[in-house]
């Protein structure tokens, strides 16, 4: 069984939507709200990452106005980066304190002004951390209520209409849904409404572009699971995959809004370079 590391991390402010998600709009040329049409290849957003290794997973997020990215190779080799204004530079502080054994996925969310990190593990369980200002400290609070995914826990935290949700998906594609009740994660069947069984191993990303909430996940042997939130359930839609390569194995996406533009970083299992895209 191939191993997965998710991510893509999701660090979000209260107005963001989870694992690499920010609420906001991108200005179209000439003004007005941006309307997504397609992803176009863009090397600017992938500049600075390591080109070695394989079985990579990534997660980009923001803390206090600085964008960070955590990259995994296999289940234990972890690298941290920050955006310096024109490329990604190495950051050891953003990975300080994170246990590096059997990691499969990462996601972040902000609750009550504190940024939390949830790490999905190969055995299906999760570990939690909070950002103390300079490193990650362990936290059982943020994983309270999350059940055992069974194997290869793929986790994604996000918000819809200000309610925090979490998806926990096993390696073979079965999902559990949760909402944050103020002190722990409680089971939510509504957040699973409309979702089919996920493909094997790909990372999951939930993000918003101009008021539309999307869910995107790579699958083994190429392709994607992709949905739009219609207000009460998920509807299958290939719109958000326009322009993305279809031959990537276990692709893991992460999306950020940087300098007014929506960018995507896309990792894959068998090749080391991270791919960059811009929304148009």
N, C-alpha and C positions, 0 to 999 in steps of 0.2 A: 504494500500500500504506500503510495506516495504521500509525503507529508506536506502540510500546508501551513503557511504562516500568513496570517491576515494582517490583515491589516487591512491596509491601508489602514493607522492609529486614528482615532477620532477625538480630537480635542476641540471642543467647541465652547464658544461663549454662550450666554443664555439665549442669544438670538441666532444661534446656529443650529444646524440640524445633524449633529452627530459626527461620527468618525471622519471626517474630512468634509464637513458640511458647513457652509455659511449661508445665513439668510441674507439676501440682498439682490440687487439687480445690476446687470451689466448694461451700460449705455450703448445703444446702437449708433452707428455712424449717422450724424445729423440730428441726434437726440432721440428721446423716446425710450421705451422699455425694450430691452434686448429680447429677441425671439430666436431660440435655438433652432439651427438648421442641420449642422453637421460638425464633427470634429475634424480638424486639419492638423497634420503632422507639424510639430513645433519643437525644435531642439533647444530653444532658449530655456524652457522650464526644466529640462533634464540635465542641464549643464552642471558638472561638478561631482556627479555620482561615480562610485567605483564601477569599473567595467569588468571586474573579475567575478568568478563564481557562477552559480546557477541556483535554482530553487529559491528565487527571491520573492519577498513580500514587502510591501511598503505601506506607510501611513503618514500623511501630512496633516498638520494642524497648526493652530495659532495660540500663543500664550503672550498676553500683555503686549500685543502689537508686533511680535516677532513670529515668523513662520518657521516651523521645524518639520523635519521628516525623519522617521525611523525606518531603517531598512534591515530586513532579516535575510540571511542566506542559510538555508537549512533551518534547523530548530534552535541553534545556539550562537551563531555568529551574527552579532548585532552591531549596527553602525548608526551614528546620529549625525544630523546635519542641521544647519540653519541657513536661511536665505539672506545673503549679504547685499542684496540689491540688484545683482546681475547673475548670480550663480549660487549653488549650494556649497557651503563650506563645512568642514568637519566640526562637530560639536560633541565633546565627551560628556558635558553636563546633562544633556537631555536624555541620556541613557543611564545616568548614574542612579544606582539603587535598584534597577530592574533585574530580577533574576533571569538568567539566560539559559535555563534548562527546559527543554521540551516545549518551547514557545511555538504556537501555531498561528495566533492572530492577536491583534491589538485593537483597542478602540478607546476613545476618550470622550468625556462629557463633563460639562461644568454644572455643578449643583451648589446653590447657595454661595457663590463666589469662589468655590474651590474646584480646581481641575482634578478629575479622577481618571485613572487609567485602569482598564480591565484587560487582562491578558488571558486569552483562551489557550489551553494547554492540549498537548497531544492525547492525554488520557481522558479528555472530555470535560475536565473541571476548569475553574477559573481562579486566578489570583488578582487581588486588587491593590492599587497604590493611589496616593494623593501627592500632588506637587507641593512641596514645602517651601518653594522659592528658589531652591538651588539643586534639588534632586528629588527622586521619588522615594516616598516612605510607604511601607506596607499599610493596607487598610482592608479589614474584613467587612467594614460598613458598606462599601460600594458593591460587594459581591453577595450581600445578604439576600437570599431568596432565589438565586440563580441555581437551577438544577444541573445535574451531570448530563452533558450532551451525548454521552455514550462513547464517543471517540472524536478526536480532532475537532475541538470546539472552535467554531468560526463565530466570532461575536462582533456585533455592530450596534452601537448606541447612537441615538438620534432623537430629534424632537419633531413633532408634528403639532401645530397649534399650541405650542408651549408645553405640551405633555412629553416628558422623556419616555422613550421606548427602548427596548433592547431585543435584538434577534440573536438567538443562539442556535447555530446550525451544525449538525454533525457532519463528519466527513462524507457520509453517504447521502446527505441532502435533506435529512428530516429536521424541521425547524420547531423551536419553542419560542413563544412570544411573551414579553413582559412589559409592564409599565411601572414607573417609579411612583410609589404611594406616599412618599415623603420620608420614609425611613428604610424601605427595602424594595426589592423588585417583586411584584405580584403577577401572577399569570394573566395574560391577555390573549384571548382568542381573536378579538377584533383586528389586531395588528397583523394577524396571519391570514385574514380574509382575502381570498383571491390568489394566494400564492400556491404554486404547484411545488412538488418536490424539487429541490435545487439539484443542479449538476454537481458532480464530485469535486471537492477540494478548492475551488476558486474562492478568492476573497470577496467579501460583500461590502458595498458602499451605498449609503443612502445620502442623497444631496438634493438641494433645491436650486433651480435656475429660474429666475423671474417668476416666482410664485408657484411653479410646478415642482412637485416632489418626485424624484426618480429613485429607483432601486436598480443597481447593476452588479452583476456577479459573473466572473469568468467561470468556465467549466473545463473539465479535462477533455483533451482532444479537440479543443477549439470551440469558439462560439461563446454566447452569453445568455444568462437569464436576465431579463429586463422588464421592468414594470413602471407604471405611473400610478400615483395615489389619486383616486378620484373623489376623495373626501370621506369615504367610508370603507373602502377596500382597495386592493391592488388590482390593476388591469394590465394584462400582458401587452407590451408595446415595444417594438424594435426601434422607435424613433431615436432614443438616446444612444444607440449603437451606430448610428450613421457615421461613416468615415473611419471606424475602428477596424483594425485587422481581425480577420476571422480565423486565423490559423495559429493563434497563441494558445498554448496549453496551460490551463489553470491560471488565467490572467487575473491579476488583482489590481483594481483601479483605486485611485484616490483623487479627489477633486478639490481645488482651492480657488478662491476669488482673490486675485492678486493684481493690484494696481488697476482695478476696474475690468479685468478680464478673467473669464473662467478658464482654468487650465486643468488638464488631467495628466497624471503620471500613471503609467501602466507597466506592471512587472509581469514576468512570465516564468514558467518552471524551467524550461530547457535552455534559455539564452540569458546572458548576463546584462546586456545594456537595458536600462530603463527607457521606455518610449514616452515622449512628450507630445501633447496635443493641446490645441486651443479651440474653444467653442466659437463657432461662427453662425 
